[in-house]
């Protein structure tokens, strides 16, 4: 089958978070199943600049306020259709925000354009290309499903994947008249959402199938606590809702060949991780000793539980641990993390920002990786940690609960434990989990067993790609039936 993926970012071309990793890995993972995935994405400057040998496959005179070209080409093994529309995408700042950190006021237009182009592609905008399935990601790609639903052409099955329900793409009702949708679309069954326009809501109401990025998250989004206003719609569509856990790219994340590491290693050579630990101590200006080194690679936000981690930091240090933090986010939390580092010089180190190579080194050198999220659709950090023998300490939510086996007595006796889970997300519970981690670390044989068991975990895309392939095939069979 031909699948058209609709995404606002894709690794390794442009990335702000885990969505890009998934969008970049899934096309490769589907190849063994005989399916071809082509990706349509916005023509940000850093993407267009790399399309040196691109072909102009189509031209659009008016794409929501200006002309556009569709560039097709192949980069980093990915088949791409890039929307070259300077009036929408050629600007300074991040993908979604301006230099001051505020959302671009025309984000509705920028990502409505992405969805509109995707729907037109599904109906033959590029000669000789008509995909069998459209697969949209998050609110930025969600309108593709709505445009397909209200398109006058032949029906094309669509899937929308929720990577994080917290980001919904909500806008005022005033924009509806410019969305190129029929009047009937502005309804509770369409794009209307609490009196305005909801991009993600529109996708969830219109798609043939809905996926989340873990089975637990698929259950959580149907609850009042986890559904964030959309639980009623998701509960109504439970028969079409599927939880498929993300995988990771085992080529990009392979400690045996990873050039970002100071010393490469395998499960059989796990003692060689020590060289990476020493490098981390230098990088974060931490004391060098035999105690456990905990890492955090995360957006510094309320969702990620960073406020709770900051409050537990004193206890972590008192337990003999050290902490290295890499991330950026809410200014108050950035300040709180820095203040903790100032209180515990040599025991806590912080680097504000994101560094891909350093994130690899942290997975390969830290003894444990803390992921204290309030909710976590899937999470990739803990999967990278498993792959690199870095024991995950995670809150028992979403994909974290699905992918980590807690080191309780039964799991340790059976030799299947891969990390430490805790709940609820409180300072006390996190502190107790850190104490458990330190206690296990001080028993080298048990700790090595935890590390090796984690490294044996199947964190690849193999099983998940099989489930996506089966879902695509079912949707196509239903259409033809």
C-alpha positions as MATLAB code, in Angstrom:
seq = 'XXXXXXXXXXXXXXXXXXXXXXXXXXXXXXXXXXXXXXXXXXXXXXXXXXXXXXXXXXXXXXXXXXXXXXXXXXXXXXXXXXXXXXXXXXXXXXXXXXXXXXXXXXXXXXXXXXXXXXXXXXXXXXXXXXXXXXXXXXXXXXXXXXXXXXXXXXXXXXXXXXXXXXXXXXXXXXXXXXXXXXXXXXXXXXXXXXXXXXXXXXXXXXXXXXXXXXXXXXXXXXXXXXXXXXXXXXXXXXXXXXXXXXXXXXXXXXXXXXXXXXXXXXXXXXXXXXXXXXXXXXXXXXXXXXXXXXXXXXXXXXXXXXXXXXXXXXXXXXXXXXXXXXXXXXXXXXXXXXXXXXXXXXXXXXXXXXXXXXXXXXXXXXXXXXXXXXXXXXXXXXXXXXXXXXXXXXXXXXXXXXXXXXXXXXXXXXXXXXXXXXXXXXXXXXXXXXXXXXXXXXXXXXXXXXXXXXXXXXXXXXXXXXXXXXXXXXXXXXXXX';
ca = [
       0.000    0.000    0.000;
       0.873    3.654   -0.398;
       0.462    5.555    2.877;
       0.622    9.341    3.108;
       1.948   10.525    6.460;
       0.988   14.058    7.525;
       3.253   15.610   10.145;
       4.605   18.967   11.251;
       8.084   17.614   12.003;
      10.250   14.628   11.156;
      13.655   13.457   12.368;
      16.397   13.971   11.274;
      15.272   17.036    9.297;
      13.346   19.038   11.889;
      12.515   18.140   15.484;
      11.095   19.602   18.677;
      10.067   16.351   20.374;
       9.121   12.694   20.145;
       6.645   13.253   17.303;
       9.570   13.839   14.947;
      11.263   10.606   16.043;
       8.119    8.579   15.386;
       7.397   10.257   12.052;
      10.969    9.562   10.946;
      11.124    5.943   12.099;
       7.727    4.587   11.010;
       8.365    4.773    7.223;
      11.477    2.635    7.637;
       9.696    0.206    9.957;
       6.906   -0.400    7.425;
       9.227   -1.406    4.600;
       9.511   -5.073    5.678;
       5.716   -5.255    5.403;
       5.830   -4.138    1.780;
       4.167   -0.792    2.410;
       5.547    2.522    1.225;
       5.070    5.675    3.278;
       5.550    9.156    1.859;
       5.521   12.153    4.200;
       4.073   15.605    3.582;
       5.362   18.362    5.852;
       5.698   22.160    5.958;
       8.552   23.794    4.070;
      10.407   25.345    6.975;
      13.649   27.012    5.810;
      15.833   24.268    7.282;
      13.843   21.687    5.289;
      13.613   23.568    1.977;
      17.344   24.325    2.111;
      18.055   20.592    2.092;
      15.840   19.853   -0.924;
      18.608   20.601   -3.422;
      17.571   17.994   -5.972;
      13.849   18.286   -5.413;
      11.347   18.174   -8.216;
       8.506   20.712   -8.372;
       5.579   18.286   -8.506;
       2.730   20.800   -8.305;
       2.017   24.491   -7.915;
      -0.822   26.078   -5.943;
      -1.777   29.650   -6.794;
      -3.412   30.428   -3.464;
      -2.609   28.341   -0.398;
      -4.296   30.263    2.392;
      -2.961   33.645    1.375;
      -0.074   33.073   -1.009;
       1.413   30.822   -3.697;
       3.041   27.473   -2.937;
       4.998   24.727   -4.610;
       5.110   21.059   -3.708;
       8.670   19.754   -3.748;
       9.227   16.017   -3.919;
      12.460   14.257   -3.140;
      14.254   11.755   -1.007;
      16.353   12.757    2.008;
      17.936   10.543    4.660;
      16.017    7.573    3.271;
      12.668    9.384    3.573;
      10.283   10.033    0.673;
       9.085   13.607    1.154;
       6.564   16.072   -0.190;
       7.507   19.515    1.122;
       5.083   22.435    1.011;
       7.228   25.373   -0.084;
       5.003   28.284    1.004;
       7.194   31.122    2.302;
       4.231   33.202    3.497;
       3.380   30.406    5.930;
       6.638   28.763    6.911;
       9.664   30.961    6.073;
      10.161   32.806    9.355;
      12.500   33.025   12.308;
      11.648   31.364   15.620;
      10.666   27.795   16.356;
       8.218   25.692   14.368;
       5.225   26.833   16.391;
       6.303   29.939   18.286;
       7.931   33.304   17.622;
      11.143   34.618   19.150;
       9.280   35.681   22.288;
       7.886   32.209   22.881;
       4.295   33.035   21.899;
       2.342   31.019   19.354;
       2.382   32.335   15.811;
      -1.033   34.035   15.466;
      -1.606   32.345   12.107;
      -0.808   28.820   13.292;
      -4.371   27.872   12.380;
      -3.661   28.869    8.797;
      -0.219   27.234    8.677;
      -1.524   23.844    9.727;
      -4.899   24.065    8.022;
      -2.797   24.448    4.865;
      -0.879   21.282    5.753;
      -4.121   19.347    6.153;
      -5.708   20.807    3.028;
      -2.698   19.911    0.873;
      -2.647   16.391    2.327;
      -6.304   15.842    1.442;
      -5.711   17.133   -2.091;
      -2.728   14.800   -2.423;
      -4.969   11.912   -1.432;
      -7.184   12.853   -4.379;
      -4.485   13.076   -7.029;
      -2.984   16.565   -6.732;
       0.317   15.077   -7.942;
      -0.148   13.166  -11.174;
       0.415    9.444  -10.732;
       0.263    9.509   -6.942;
      -2.886    8.502   -5.059;
      -2.235    7.013   -1.601;
      -4.430    4.232   -0.233;
      -4.373    5.510    3.372;
      -3.771    8.905    4.963;
      -2.084    8.881    8.397;
      -2.143   12.204   10.289;
      -0.244   13.051   13.461;
      -1.398   15.301   16.318;
      -3.369   18.530   15.985;
      -1.050   19.950   13.354;
      -1.923   17.169   10.893;
      -5.448   16.506   12.152;
      -7.321   18.735    9.711;
      -6.260   16.422    6.884;
      -8.834   13.930    8.176;
     -11.541   16.603    8.254;
     -10.736   17.810    4.740;
     -10.904   14.209    3.525;
     -14.246   13.694    5.212;
     -15.834   16.661    3.486;
     -14.086   16.193    0.139;
     -16.258   15.542   -2.893;
     -13.849   12.959   -4.289;
     -13.766    9.238   -3.592;
     -13.476    8.181    0.066;
      -9.931    7.655    1.366;
      -9.481    5.941    4.774;
      -7.611    7.972    7.368;
      -5.922    7.455   10.715;
      -5.019   10.034   13.302;
      -2.401    9.337   15.966;
      -2.564   11.183   19.282;
       0.962   11.774   20.531;
      -0.144   14.156   23.288;
      -3.764   15.078   23.949;
      -2.688   18.177   25.884;
      -1.998   19.977   22.609;
      -5.287   20.343   20.746;
      -5.052   23.255   18.316;
      -7.999   25.335   19.519;
      -8.929   28.555   17.710;
     -11.776   31.070   17.612;
     -14.890   30.492   15.530;
     -13.963   33.465   13.317;
     -11.434   31.391   11.374;
     -13.998   28.859   10.166;
     -15.056   30.915    7.156;
     -11.480   30.746    5.850;
     -10.972   27.001    6.308;
     -12.413   25.993    2.909;
     -14.951   23.669    4.522;
     -18.698   23.464    3.919;
     -21.012   25.140    6.436;
     -22.147   21.745    7.717;
     -18.634   21.105    9.068;
     -19.155   23.657   11.828;
     -21.100   21.304   14.078;
     -20.609   19.191   17.186;
     -19.975   16.254   14.871;
     -17.421   18.234   12.873;
     -14.830   20.890   13.682;
     -16.814   22.919   16.247;
     -15.374   22.642   19.753;
     -16.811   24.593   22.699;
     -17.951   27.383   20.397;
     -14.648   27.600   18.509;
     -12.706   25.417   16.092;
     -10.773   22.409   17.378;
      -8.221   20.941   14.984;
      -7.501   17.792   16.983;
     -11.183   17.362   17.783;
     -11.979   17.625   14.069;
      -9.471   14.906   13.287;
     -10.797   12.616   16.017;
     -14.361   13.058   14.775;
     -13.427   12.522   11.124;
     -10.742    9.816   10.995;
     -11.576    6.235   10.129;
      -9.431    5.070   13.036;
      -7.649    6.628   16.004;
      -4.423    5.477   17.591;
      -2.564    6.521   20.700;
       1.060    5.702   21.329;
       0.512    3.165   24.112;
      -2.309    0.870   25.318;
      -2.482    2.483   28.760;
      -2.801    5.950   27.238;
      -5.651    4.670   25.051;
      -7.491    3.856   28.274;
      -6.493    7.055   30.076;
      -7.780    9.389   27.334;
     -11.285    7.995   27.848;
     -11.347    9.204   31.459;
     -12.254   12.622   32.828;
      -8.749   13.007   34.241;
      -6.870   12.025   31.093;
      -9.279   13.037   28.337;
      -8.783   16.795   28.677;
     -12.254   17.611   27.434;
     -12.241   15.042   24.626;
     -13.003   11.953   26.717;
     -16.641   11.850   25.609;
     -15.757   11.772   21.925;
     -12.975    9.239   22.478;
     -15.191    7.034   24.599;
     -17.876    7.158   21.914;
     -15.286    6.024   19.368;
     -13.701    3.334   21.557;
     -14.227    0.642   18.896;
     -11.985    2.631   16.528;
      -9.382    3.493   19.182;
      -6.125    1.506   19.253;
      -3.143    1.779   21.575;
       0.092    0.983   19.718;
       3.313    1.519   21.638;
       6.080    3.465   19.907;
       9.409    1.906   19.109;
      12.798    3.501   18.549;
      15.285    3.414   15.690;
      17.848    0.780   16.688;
      20.371    2.153   14.210;
      20.365    5.671   15.639;
      20.295    4.268   19.165;
      22.925    1.538   19.348;
      25.483    1.756   22.184;
      27.837   -0.588   20.325;
      28.448    1.921   17.526;
      27.175    5.257   18.880;
      29.801    7.904   18.102;
      28.275   10.285   20.644;
      29.550    8.021   23.416;
      32.970    8.284   24.989;
      33.157    4.480   25.043;
      30.891    2.135   23.089;
      29.605   -1.023   24.771;
      27.268   -4.008   24.571;
      25.355   -5.908   27.247;
      28.336   -8.255   27.528;
      30.704   -5.299   27.995;
      28.505   -3.217   30.246;
      31.398   -2.286   32.511;
      32.644   -0.033   29.687;
      29.798    2.367   30.455;
      32.126    3.730   33.156;
      33.977    5.809   30.560;
      30.750    7.585   29.639;
      29.939    8.189   33.299;
      33.279    9.888   33.806;
      32.657   12.032   30.713;
      29.253   13.079   32.102;
      30.801   14.058   35.421;
      33.195   16.354   33.579;
      30.469   17.755   31.284;
      28.173   18.637   34.195;
      30.974   19.563   36.647;
      29.932   16.868   39.104;
      31.963   15.270   41.858;
      33.517   11.974   40.825;
      32.656    9.187   43.223;
      31.216    5.687   43.333;
      27.624    6.740   44.015;
      24.802    6.547   41.470;
      24.465    9.234   38.826;
      20.857    9.984   37.864;
      19.966   11.672   34.587;
      17.014   13.685   33.310;
      16.568   14.433   29.598;
      13.260   16.224   29.311;
      11.211   19.258   28.541;
      11.126   21.179   31.809;
       7.356   21.383   32.183;
       4.572   20.639   34.641;
       3.506   17.624   32.567;
       6.945   16.094   32.989;
       6.766   16.413   36.796;
       9.866   18.586   37.000;
       8.407   20.575   39.906;
       8.168   17.357   41.940;
      11.683   16.344   40.938;
      13.052   19.690   42.151;
      11.411   19.170   45.533;
      12.876   15.658   45.754;
      16.370   16.830   44.782;
      17.526   17.416   48.358;
      16.634   13.853   49.301;
      18.366   12.500   46.183;
      21.594   14.211   47.236;
      21.173   13.056   50.833;
      20.937    9.481   49.543;
      24.385    9.877   47.973;
      23.142   10.389   44.455;
      24.082   12.980   41.869;
      21.882   14.465   39.168;
      22.528   15.678   35.607;
      19.664   17.559   33.926;
      19.413   18.399   30.216;
      16.359   20.271   28.953;
      14.460   23.494   28.558;
      10.903   24.650   29.044;
       8.944   26.777   31.485;
      11.115   29.618   32.794;
      10.048   29.079   36.412;
      11.068   25.425   36.277;
      14.335   26.233   34.529;
      15.051   28.617   37.405;
      14.075   26.036   40.018;
      16.403   23.435   38.538;
      19.262   25.945   38.412;
      18.604   26.888   42.051;
      18.837   23.230   43.062;
      22.195   23.019   41.279;
      23.423   26.097   43.148;
      22.385   24.554   46.474;
      24.223   21.345   45.655;
      27.305   22.347   43.723;
      29.125   19.279   42.485;
      26.105   17.061   43.130;
      23.590   18.531   40.666;
      24.500   19.835   37.208;
      22.191   21.511   34.699;
      22.377   22.386   31.016;
      19.467   24.401   29.650;
      18.693   23.581   26.022;
      18.796   20.446   23.944;
      21.817   18.642   22.552;
      21.235   15.401   20.635;
      24.760   14.071   21.147;
      24.742   14.907   24.843;
      21.394   13.148   25.242;
      23.024    9.993   23.859;
      25.962   10.365   26.245;
      23.578   10.739   29.163;
      21.788    7.511   28.264;
      25.132    5.757   27.908;
      26.692    7.169   31.085;
      24.033    7.822   33.709;
      23.243    4.915   36.006;
      19.522    5.683   36.052;
      17.146    7.920   34.097;
      14.324    9.669   35.971;
      11.027   10.174   34.108;
       8.521   11.541   36.677;
       5.712   12.496   34.277;
       2.189   13.369   35.411;
       0.956   11.799   32.177;
       2.996   10.269   29.376;
       1.355    9.057   26.153;
       4.304    6.792   25.412;
       7.652    8.309   26.218;
      10.824    7.555   24.299;
      13.351    8.522   26.964;
      12.759    5.327   28.935;
      13.093    3.241   25.749;
      16.452    4.836   24.954;
      17.452    4.186   28.578;
      16.596    0.485   28.319;
      18.621    0.200   25.133;
      21.649    1.812   26.823;
      21.615   -0.024   30.154;
      20.436    3.079   32.001;
      17.856    1.931   34.556;
      14.568    3.904   34.212;
      12.857    5.329   37.312;
       9.367    6.211   36.060;
       5.930    7.223   37.249;
       3.292    4.569   36.649;
       1.335    6.264   33.859;
       0.693    5.772   30.150;
       3.491    4.283   28.105;
       5.850    4.356   31.087;
       3.656    1.770   32.814;
       3.498   -0.318   29.633;
       7.224   -0.437   28.874;
       8.961   -0.744   32.260;
       8.745   -3.810   34.525;
       9.055   -2.754   38.141;
      11.878   -4.247   40.210;
       9.604   -5.715   42.860;
      10.571   -8.934   44.620;
       8.652  -11.173   42.218;
      10.078   -9.541   39.074;
      13.601   -9.591   40.502;
      13.271  -13.269   41.428;
      11.981  -14.080   37.940;
      14.786  -12.082   36.345;
      12.443   -9.869   34.299;
      12.667   -6.500   36.085;
      13.893   -3.603   33.936;
      13.391   -0.509   36.116;
      11.517    1.148   38.948;
       7.936    2.392   38.855;
       6.254    4.600   41.421;
       2.840    6.140   42.062;
       1.348    8.553   42.825;
       3.479   11.444   41.618;
       4.376   13.001   44.958;
       7.646   14.116   46.492;
       7.410   11.251   48.981;
       6.739    8.573   46.347;
       9.494    9.836   44.041;
      11.913   10.046   46.960;
      11.081    6.480   47.954;
      11.649    5.319   44.372;
      15.044    7.030   44.339;
      15.879    5.339   47.640;
      14.960    1.982   46.092;
      17.205    2.768   43.148;
      20.141    3.590   45.418;
      19.569    0.409   47.440;
      19.576   -1.699   44.267;
      22.609    0.145   42.896;
      24.527   -0.818   46.014;
      23.961   -4.477   45.099;
      26.105   -4.723   41.943;
      24.913   -8.164   40.838;
      21.265   -7.168   40.981;
      21.962   -3.832   39.304;
      23.868   -5.483   36.452;
      20.953   -7.891   36.003;
      18.544   -4.948   35.780;
      20.727   -3.266   33.178;
      21.161   -6.370   31.038;
      17.477   -7.254   31.238;
      16.641   -3.759   30.036;
      19.091   -4.044   27.164;
      17.391   -7.275   26.068;
      13.969   -5.602   25.922;
      12.445   -5.338   22.475;
      12.192   -1.580   22.007;
      12.282   -1.775   18.219;
       9.501   -0.832   15.820;
       9.037   -4.457   14.754;
       5.893   -5.336   16.725;
       4.381   -1.851   16.494;
       4.929   -1.647   12.736;
       3.151   -4.982   12.374;
       0.154   -3.568   14.218;
       0.090   -0.425   12.079;
       0.374   -2.539    8.921;
      -2.527   -4.716   10.067;
      -4.619   -1.624   10.822;
      -3.917   -0.145    7.386;
      -4.876   -3.434    5.755;
      -8.112   -3.676    7.756;
      -9.115   -0.134    6.793;
      -8.442   -0.754    3.121;
     -10.344   -4.047    3.238;
     -13.319   -2.302    4.887;
     -13.307    0.364    2.182;
     -13.179   -2.185   -0.620;
     -15.771   -4.350    1.115;
];
